[in-house]
Amino acid sequence: MGLANAQTPVRLEFEVASVKSHTREAEDEPSRFNRCTAGRLVATNTPVKSVIEWAWHARHRFQAPAWVSEDGDRFDIEAKAAREISLAECRQMVGALLADRFQFQAHWETREQNAYALVQVRCGTKLKPANMENPGPDEGIWLAGAKIGDLATLAWQV
């Protein structure tokens, strides 16, 4: 008996995709990025950094040339899948699109870093509902109607 043939993973790609440099005439147009709805991705006036961060969950954790930064070049991206796709499939397809159009290559490495855990103490949370009528000083973080997971996400981004 021989070894079973290893299957090469299927590379997911959009059926049709357009990537264009954003025209400077529409400089005031806000950046929009729909993150795949009904098998379709639309990003307008979007820096490549935002697309990379979304595709690989890589917020602030990668190095790239200056044109990739938030202040760098902006692009209009439209892509359509052949069928309805999941969010995970869309992320893979966006990764393939970045590789094809921008020659983007990801290199993963493990680094040891300090981390903090947001845990509930034995006696329960000490967070109190905000007094929205008298919010206090402008310092600090205000999350109206937020869940504890939203706070954890915000703390992770800082």
Number of C-alpha atoms within 10 A of each C-alpha: 3 4 5 6 6 6 6 6 6 6 10 16 20 21 11 11 17 12 16 12 14 17 11 10 7 9 11 8 10 10 15 12 19 10 17 22 14 12 18 20 20 18 22 20 23 22 23 22 25 19 21 20 14 16 21 13 11 13 13 11 7 12 9 9 8 11 13 17 15 13 10 14 16 25 18 20 21 17 20 22 20 11 11 14 17 13 15 11 19 24 21 18 23 25 22 20 21 18 13 12 11 11 10 14 11 11 6 7 5 5 6 5 5 5 7 7 7 12 9 9 8 6 6 8 9 8 7 6 9 13 9 9 6 7 9 10 6 7 6 6 9 12 12 10 9 9 9 12 10 12 15 13 10 12 12 13 9 6
